[in-house]
Amino acid sequence: MTGSPRIARLALPIARVLAAAVIATAIVATFVETAGRATVNPFNFFGYFTIQSNTLFAVTAVISGCVGLIRLGAQPRWLVVLRSLATVCMIIVGLVYAALLAPLGLEGGVPVPWANWAMHVAGPILAAADWVFAPDRGALPWRIAFLQLAYPILWIAVVLVRGATDGWVPYPFLDPAQ
């Protein structure tokens, strides 16, 4: 394979790895900025759905990109399921950010503006576009789509229990006092 077809075949996997690098850098920059202000409790930092979802998306994008560089055609079913979970979580991040956090200004996002944009805006758009337009996945049954909601629901349950027991909630809209 030479020339244009080879470049076209490499474009999607490389784009996925680059997107993962940007998201991972945004997570690290946010962690470093947070650590510069206070001691970081890893259970709190990694307790944010945004951080968890972006981490899942970055890891999935790297795996998907590497698999795409190695083999042609459709990706393995387990990877398509993982990509769909990452996509669902990232779409939730984007929608919740747009509806509930962005109106709060800096308080509703990450204090590093470019990282905030990468994790709350660019990441969800890239995840959705990759899912819709990438030709390397097969169809999934609807039961898998509904199963993808188990993780966000479990996350909410854990956060509500934590809020009731130790008082920590990651987002202002989950705080019963507000």
Accessible surface in RSA format (square Angstrom, percent):
REM  Atomic radii and reference values for relative SASA: ProtOr
REM  Chains: A
REM  Algorithm: Lee & Richards
REM  Probe-radius: 1.40
REM  Slices: 20
REM RES _ NUM      All-atoms   Total-Side   Main-Chain    Non-polar    All polar
REM                ABS   REL    ABS   REL    ABS   REL    ABS   REL    ABS   REL
RES MET A   1   125.75  65.1  56.97  37.7  68.78 163.8  69.90  59.4  55.85  74.0
RES THR A   2   116.12  82.6 104.65 106.1  11.48  27.3  74.44 100.0  41.68  63.0
RES GLY A   3    46.44  57.3   0.00   N/A  46.44  57.3  36.13  99.2  10.31  23.1
RES SER A   4    84.50  71.4  75.29 100.5   9.20  21.2  41.02  87.4  43.47  60.9
RES PRO A   5    85.85  62.6  75.21  68.6  10.64  38.7  82.50  68.1   3.35  20.8
RES ARG A   6   106.62  44.8 106.62  54.4   0.00   0.0  17.83  24.4  88.80  53.8
RES ILE A   7   120.89  68.8 119.59  89.1   1.30   3.1 120.34  86.7   0.55   1.5
RES ALA A   8    69.09  63.5  49.09  75.8  20.00  45.5  55.67  78.4  13.42  35.5
RES ARG A   9    59.02  24.8  43.14  22.0  15.88  37.8  28.77  39.3  30.25  18.3
RES LEU A  10    36.82  20.5  36.82  26.3   0.00   0.0  36.82  25.9   0.00   0.0
RES ALA A  11    55.76  51.3  44.39  68.5  11.36  25.9  52.91  74.5   2.84   7.5
RES LEU A  12    52.02  29.0  48.16  34.5   3.86   9.7  51.36  36.1   0.66   1.8
RES PRO A  13     6.01   4.4   6.01   5.5   0.00   0.0   6.01   5.0   0.00   0.0
RES ILE A  14    80.48  45.8  79.79  59.4   0.69   1.7  80.48  58.0   0.00   0.0
RES ALA A  15    53.55  49.2  45.30  69.9   8.26  18.8  49.28  69.4   4.27  11.3
RES ARG A  16    12.34   5.2   9.66   4.9   2.68   6.4  11.72  16.0   0.61   0.4
RES VAL A  17    50.33  33.1  49.98  45.2   0.35   0.8  49.98  43.4   0.35   0.9
RES LEU A  18   109.20  60.8 108.67  77.7   0.53   1.3 108.88  76.5   0.33   0.9
RES ALA A  19    15.84  14.6   9.71  15.0   6.13  13.9  14.87  20.9   0.97   2.6
RES ALA A  20     1.73   1.6   1.17   1.8   0.57   1.3   1.38   1.9   0.35   0.9
RES ALA A  21    51.19  47.1  41.96  64.8   9.23  21.0  50.46  71.1   0.73   1.9
RES VAL A  22    79.07  52.0  76.02  68.8   3.05   7.3  79.04  68.7   0.03   0.1
RES ILE A  23     1.52   0.9   1.52   1.1   0.00   0.0   1.52   1.1   0.00   0.0
RES ALA A  24    43.60  40.1  41.91  64.7   1.68   3.8  43.40  61.1   0.20   0.5
RES THR A  25    75.09  53.4  71.13  72.1   3.96   9.4  50.34  67.6  24.75  37.4
RES ALA A  26     0.00   0.0   0.00   0.0   0.00   0.0   0.00   0.0   0.00   0.0
RES ILE A  27    17.30   9.8  17.30  12.9   0.00   0.0  17.30  12.5   0.00   0.0
RES VAL A  28    91.66  60.3  90.56  82.0   1.10   2.6  91.66  79.6   0.00   0.0
RES ALA A  29    25.81  23.7  16.50  25.5   9.31  21.2  23.29  32.8   2.52   6.7
RES THR A  30     7.32   5.2   7.32   7.4   0.00   0.0   7.32   9.8   0.00   0.0
RES PHE A  31    72.96  36.5  72.96  45.2   0.00   0.0  72.96  44.2   0.00   0.0
RES VAL A  32    95.34  62.7  91.44  82.8   3.90   9.4  92.65  80.5   2.69   7.3
RES GLU A  33    49.95  28.7  40.23  30.4   9.72  23.1  33.53  64.9  16.42  13.4
RES THR A  34    31.14  22.1  31.09  31.5   0.05   0.1  26.54  35.7   4.60   7.0
RES ALA A  35    50.35  46.3  30.19  46.6  20.16  45.9  30.46  42.9  19.89  52.7
RES GLY A  36    70.69  87.2   0.00   N/A  70.69  87.2  35.64  97.8  35.04  78.5
RES ARG A  37   148.61  62.4 111.63  56.9  36.98  88.1  64.68  88.4  83.93  50.9
RES ALA A  38    60.51  55.6  46.60  71.9  13.92  31.7  59.68  84.0   0.84   2.2
RES THR A  39   137.80  98.0 105.85 107.3  31.94  76.1  76.76 103.1  61.03  92.3
RES VAL A  40    25.53  16.8   7.09   6.4  18.44  44.4   9.08   7.9  16.45  44.6
RES ASN A  41    67.83  46.8  58.72  56.7   9.10  21.9  23.45  56.4  44.38  42.9
RES PRO A  42    76.29  55.6  74.83  68.2   1.46   5.3  75.18  62.1   1.11   6.9
RES PHE A  43   160.53  80.3 152.49  94.4   8.04  20.9 156.72  95.0   3.81  10.9
RES ASN A  44    34.82  24.0  34.82  33.7   0.00   0.0  10.14  24.4  24.68  23.9
RES PHE A  45    12.76   6.4   9.30   5.8   3.46   9.0  12.14   7.4   0.61   1.7
RES PHE A  46    93.50  46.8  89.60  55.5   3.90  10.1  90.33  54.8   3.17   9.1
RES GLY A  47    10.82  13.3   0.00   N/A  10.82  13.3  10.53  28.9   0.29   0.6
RES TYR A  48    71.94  33.6  71.94  40.9   0.00   0.0  37.04  27.8  34.90  43.0
RES PHE A  49    12.44   6.2  12.44   7.7   0.00   0.0  12.44   7.5   0.00   0.0
RES THR A  50     8.63   6.1   8.63   8.8   0.00   0.0   4.38   5.9   4.26   6.4
RES ILE A  51     6.07   3.5   6.07   4.5   0.00   0.0   6.07   4.4   0.00   0.0
RES GLN A  52    48.94  27.4  40.55  29.6   8.38  20.0  21.36  45.5  27.58  20.9
RES SER A  53     0.19   0.2   0.00   0.0   0.19   0.4   0.19   0.4   0.00   0.0
RES ASN A  54     0.00   0.0   0.00   0.0   0.00   0.0   0.00   0.0   0.00   0.0
RES THR A  55    52.84  37.6  52.29  53.0   0.55   1.3  51.68  69.4   1.16   1.8
RES LEU A  56    38.76  21.6  34.34  24.6   4.43  11.1  38.33  26.9   0.43   1.2
RES PHE A  57    16.02   8.0  16.02   9.9   0.00   0.0  16.02   9.7   0.00   0.0
RES ALA A  58     8.52   7.8   8.31  12.8   0.21   0.5   8.52  12.0   0.00   0.0
RES VAL A  59    78.23  51.5  74.90  67.8   3.33   8.0  78.15  67.9   0.08   0.2
RES THR A  60     3.09   2.2   3.09   3.1   0.00   0.0   3.05   4.1   0.04   0.1
RES ALA A  61     6.55   6.0   2.46   3.8   4.09   9.3   6.42   9.0   0.14   0.4
RES VAL A  62    62.83  41.3  62.83  56.9   0.00   0.0  62.83  54.6   0.00   0.0
RES ILE A  63    55.86  31.8  52.95  39.4   2.91   7.0  55.81  40.2   0.06   0.2
RES SER A  64     0.75   0.6   0.75   1.0   0.00   0.0   0.75   1.6   0.00   0.0
RES GLY A  65     0.00   0.0   0.00   N/A   0.00   0.0   0.00   0.0   0.00   0.0
RES CYS A  66    55.93  42.3  55.00  61.3   0.93   2.2  18.67  47.3  37.25  40.2
RES VAL A  67    26.19  17.2  25.50  23.1   0.68   1.6  26.17  22.7   0.01   0.0
RES GLY A  68    11.69  14.4   0.00   N/A  11.69  14.4   8.66  23.8   3.03   6.8
RES LEU A  69    67.34  37.5  54.20  38.8  13.14  33.0  54.20  38.1  13.14  35.4
RES ILE A  70   145.74  82.9 114.57  85.4  31.17  75.1 119.40  86.0  26.34  71.5
RES ARG A  71   114.11  47.9 105.88  54.0   8.22  19.6  42.24  57.7  71.86  43.6
RES LEU A  72   111.83  62.3  90.37  64.6  21.47  54.0  92.42  64.9  19.41  52.2
RES GLY A  73    55.08  67.9   0.00   N/A  55.08  67.9  39.38 108.1  15.70  35.2
RES ALA A  74    58.35  53.6  45.80  70.7  12.54  28.5  46.37  65.3  11.98  31.7
RES GLN A  75    11.14   6.2   2.45   1.8   8.69  20.7   2.53   5.4   8.61   6.5
RES PRO A  76    28.02  20.4  20.42  18.6   7.60  27.6  28.02  23.1   0.00   0.0
RES ARG A  77   129.72  54.5 118.64  60.5  11.08  26.4  66.38  90.7  63.34  38.4
RES TRP A  78   143.54  57.6 131.24  63.5  12.30  28.9 122.29  65.2  21.25  34.5
RES LEU A  79     0.00   0.0   0.00   0.0   0.00   0.0   0.00   0.0   0.00   0.0
RES VAL A  80     3.46   2.3   3.46   3.1   0.00   0.0   3.46   3.0   0.00   0.0
RES VAL A  81    44.63  29.4  44.63  40.4   0.00   0.0  44.63  38.8   0.00   0.0
RES LEU A  82    45.65  25.4  43.34  31.0   2.32   5.8  45.50  32.0   0.15   0.4
RES ARG A  83     8.06   3.4   6.95   3.5   1.10   2.6   6.73   9.2   1.33   0.8
RES SER A  84     9.26   7.8   8.37  11.2   0.89   2.0   8.99  19.2   0.26   0.4
RES LEU A  85    37.10  20.7  37.10  26.5   0.00   0.0  37.10  26.1   0.00   0.0
RES ALA A  86     2.12   1.9   2.12   3.3   0.00   0.0   2.12   3.0   0.00   0.0
RES THR A  87    12.55   8.9  12.55  12.7   0.00   0.0   6.31   8.5   6.24   9.4
RES VAL A  88    37.35  24.6  35.63  32.3   1.72   4.2  37.08  32.2   0.28   0.8
RES CYS A  89     0.00   0.0   0.00   0.0   0.00   0.0   0.00   0.0   0.00   0.0
RES MET A  90     0.00   0.0   0.00   0.0   0.00   0.0   0.00   0.0   0.00   0.0
RES ILE A  91    67.66  38.5  65.73  49.0   1.93   4.7  67.31  48.5   0.35   1.0
RES ILE A  92    45.99  26.2  45.03  33.5   0.95   2.3  45.99  33.1   0.00   0.0
RES VAL A  93     5.14   3.4   1.02   0.9   4.13   9.9   4.21   3.7   0.93   2.5
RES GLY A  94    14.66  18.1   0.00   N/A  14.66  18.1  10.43  28.6   4.23   9.5
RES LEU A  95   118.22  65.8 116.19  83.1   2.03   5.1 116.51  81.8   1.71   4.6
RES VAL A  96    45.05  29.6  43.45  39.3   1.59   3.8  45.05  39.1   0.00   0.0
RES TYR A  97    29.79  13.9  29.53  16.8   0.26   0.7  10.35   7.8  19.44  24.0
RES ALA A  98    67.21  61.8  48.85  75.4  18.36  41.8  52.02  73.3  15.19  40.2
RES ALA A  99    70.28  64.6  44.28  68.3  26.00  59.1  53.88  75.9  16.40  43.4
RES LEU A 100    83.88  46.7  73.77  52.8  10.11  25.4  75.73  53.2   8.16  21.9
RES LEU A 101     3.68   2.1   3.68   2.6   0.00   0.0   3.68   2.6   0.00   0.0
RES ALA A 102    41.93  38.6  27.07  41.8  14.86  33.8  28.24  39.8  13.69  36.3
RES PRO A 103    98.81  72.0  55.82  50.9  42.99 156.3  68.86  56.8  29.95 186.2
RES LEU A 104    80.21  44.7  60.39  43.2  19.83  49.8  65.59  46.1  14.62  39.4
RES GLY A 105    41.22  50.8   0.00   N/A  41.22  50.8  38.09 104.5   3.14   7.0
RES LEU A 106   119.72  66.7 100.22  71.7  19.51  49.0 105.37  74.0  14.35  38.6
RES GLU A 107   153.29  88.0 122.23  92.5  31.06  74.0  51.20  99.0 102.09  83.4
RES GLY A 108     5.36   6.6   0.00   N/A   5.36   6.6   2.18   6.0   3.18   7.1
RES GLY A 109    20.52  25.3   0.00   N/A  20.52  25.3   4.80  13.2  15.72  35.2
RES VAL A 110    13.41   8.8  11.61  10.5   1.80   4.3  13.17  11.4   0.25   0.7
RES PRO A 111    49.63  36.2  34.76  31.7  14.87  54.1  34.76  28.7  14.87  92.4
RES VAL A 112    23.19  15.3  21.92  19.8   1.26   3.0  23.19  20.1   0.00   0.0
RES PRO A 113   101.53  74.0  92.88  84.7   8.66  31.5  97.42  80.4   4.11  25.6
RES TRP A 114   118.33  47.5 110.64  53.6   7.69  18.0  99.52  53.1  18.80  30.5
RES ALA A 115     0.00   0.0   0.00   0.0   0.00   0.0   0.00   0.0   0.00   0.0
RES ASN A 116    22.03  15.2  22.03  21.3   0.00   0.0   0.19   0.5  21.83  21.1
RES TRP A 117   148.04  59.4 146.19  70.8   1.85   4.3 131.07  69.9  16.97  27.5
RES ALA A 118     1.82   1.7   1.82   2.8   0.00   0.0   1.82   2.6   0.00   0.0
RES MET A 119     0.00   0.0   0.00   0.0   0.00   0.0   0.00   0.0   0.00   0.0
RES HIS A 120     5.48   3.0   3.27   2.3   2.21   5.7   1.87   1.9   3.61   4.2
RES VAL A 121    49.31  32.4  46.03  41.7   3.28   7.9  49.06  42.6   0.25   0.7
RES ALA A 122    13.39  12.3  11.03  17.0   2.37   5.4  13.36  18.8   0.04   0.1
RES GLY A 123     0.00   0.0   0.00   N/A   0.00   0.0   0.00   0.0   0.00   0.0
RES PRO A 124     9.94   7.2   8.47   7.7   1.47   5.4   8.84   7.3   1.10   6.8
RES ILE A 125   110.84  63.1 106.76  79.5   4.08   9.8 110.17  79.3   0.68   1.8
RES LEU A 126    81.64  45.5  79.56  56.9   2.08   5.2  79.56  55.9   2.08   5.6
RES ALA A 127     1.20   1.1   0.04   0.1   1.16   2.6   0.75   1.1   0.45   1.2
RES ALA A 128    30.41  28.0  29.55  45.6   0.86   2.0  30.41  42.8   0.00   0.0
RES ALA A 129    37.68  34.6  32.66  50.4   5.02  11.4  36.51  51.4   1.18   3.1
RES ASP A 130    30.60  21.4  22.82  22.7   7.78  18.4  18.42  43.4  12.18  12.1
RES TRP A 131    47.89  19.2  47.67  23.1   0.22   0.5  26.89  14.3  20.99  34.1
RES VAL A 132    94.43  62.1  72.93  66.0  21.50  51.8  74.36  64.6  20.07  54.4
RES PHE A 133   159.06  79.6 135.27  83.8  23.78  61.9 138.60  84.0  20.46  58.6
RES ALA A 134    10.61   9.8   0.28   0.4  10.33  23.5   3.52   5.0   7.10  18.8
RES PRO A 135   122.87  89.5  86.06  78.4  36.81 133.8  98.22  81.1  24.65 153.2
RES ASP A 136    18.11  12.7  15.85  15.8   2.26   5.3  14.72  34.7   3.38   3.4
RES ARG A 137    69.63  29.2  49.22  25.1  20.41  48.6   3.81   5.2  65.82  39.9
RES GLY A 138    37.01  45.6   0.00   N/A  37.01  45.6  35.03  96.1   1.98   4.4
RES ALA A 139    89.92  82.7  65.63 101.3  24.29  55.3  68.52  96.5  21.40  56.7
RES LEU A 140    38.44  21.4  12.02   8.6  26.42  66.4  13.70   9.6  24.74  66.6
RES PRO A 141    48.00  35.0  35.18  32.1  12.82  46.6  46.83  38.7   1.17   7.3
RES TRP A 142   193.19  77.5 188.56  91.3   4.64  10.9 159.26  84.9  33.94  55.1
RES ARG A 143   163.42  68.6 152.34  77.7  11.08  26.4  71.80  98.1  91.62  55.5
RES ILE A 144    18.88  10.7  18.88  14.1   0.00   0.0  18.88  13.6   0.00   0.0
RES ALA A 145    40.04  36.8  31.53  48.7   8.51  19.4  35.44  49.9   4.60  12.2
RES PHE A 146   137.59  68.8 127.60  79.0   9.99  26.0 127.90  77.5   9.68  27.7
RES LEU A 147   118.49  66.0 109.31  78.2   9.18  23.1 113.35  79.6   5.14  13.8
RES GLN A 148    11.24   6.3  10.32   7.5   0.92   2.2   2.14   4.5   9.11   6.9
RES LEU A 149    76.30  42.5  76.30  54.6   0.00   0.0  76.30  53.6   0.00   0.0
RES ALA A 150    53.23  48.9  44.47  68.6   8.76  19.9  50.32  70.9   2.91   7.7
RES TYR A 151    71.68  33.5  66.79  38.0   4.89  12.7  60.72  45.6  10.97  13.5
RES PRO A 152    10.91   8.0  10.82   9.9   0.09   0.3  10.91   9.0   0.00   0.0
RES ILE A 153   114.55  65.2 113.38  84.5   1.17   2.8 113.66  81.8   0.89   2.4
RES LEU A 154   111.12  61.9 108.32  77.5   2.80   7.0 110.92  77.9   0.20   0.5
RES TRP A 155    25.85  10.4  21.28  10.3   4.56  10.7  24.91  13.3   0.94   1.5
RES ILE A 156    75.50  43.0  75.50  56.2   0.00   0.0  75.50  54.4   0.00   0.0
RES ALA A 157    47.39  43.6  41.30  63.7   6.09  13.8  46.79  65.9   0.60   1.6
RES VAL A 158    78.67  51.8  76.11  68.9   2.56   6.2  78.51  68.2   0.16   0.4
RES VAL A 159     3.87   2.5   3.87   3.5   0.00   0.0   3.87   3.4   0.00   0.0
RES LEU A 160    90.83  50.6  83.54  59.8   7.29  18.3  84.81  59.6   6.02  16.2
RES VAL A 161    93.86  61.8  90.92  82.3   2.94   7.1  93.80  81.5   0.07   0.2
RES ARG A 162    49.50  20.8  49.43  25.2   0.07   0.2  33.24  45.4  16.26   9.9
RES GLY A 163    16.86  20.8   0.00   N/A  16.86  20.8   3.69  10.1  13.17  29.5
RES ALA A 164    92.31  84.9  48.44  74.8  43.87  99.8  59.94  84.4  32.37  85.7
RES THR A 165   106.16  75.5  68.00  68.9  38.16  91.0  64.12  86.1  42.04  63.6
RES ASP A 166    88.38  61.9  51.86  51.6  36.51  86.3  43.23 101.7  45.14  45.0
RES GLY A 167    57.40  70.8   0.00   N/A  57.40  70.8  29.39  80.6  28.01  62.7
RES TRP A 168    43.67  17.5  38.72  18.7   4.95  11.6  32.95  17.6  10.72  17.4
RES VAL A 169    31.37  20.6  15.67  14.2  15.70  37.8  15.67  13.6  15.70  42.6
RES PRO A 170     8.95   6.5   0.00   0.0   8.95  32.5   0.13   0.1   8.82  54.8
RES TYR A 171    17.10   8.0  15.86   9.0   1.23   3.2  16.52  12.4   0.58   0.7
RES PRO A 172    41.91  30.5  35.42  32.3   6.50  23.6  40.44  33.4   1.47   9.2
RES PHE A 173    83.14  41.6  45.59  28.2  37.56  97.7  56.98  34.5  26.16  74.9
RES LEU A 174    30.93  17.2  22.69  16.2   8.24  20.7  26.61  18.7   4.32  11.6
RES ASP A 175    41.74  29.2  35.90  35.7   5.84  13.8   1.38   3.3  40.36  40.2
RES PRO A 176   122.82  89.5  81.78  74.5  41.04 149.2  96.21  79.4  26.61 165.4
RES ALA A 177    96.79  89.0  51.05  78.8  45.73 104.0  64.00  90.1  32.79  86.9
RES GLN A 178   157.53  88.1  90.01  65.8  67.52 160.8  52.92 112.6 104.61  79.3
END  Absolute sums over single chains surface
CHAIN  1 A     9831.1       8038.0       1793.1       7617.8       2213.3
END  Absolute sums over all chains
TOTAL          9831.1       8038.0       1793.1       7617.8       2213.3
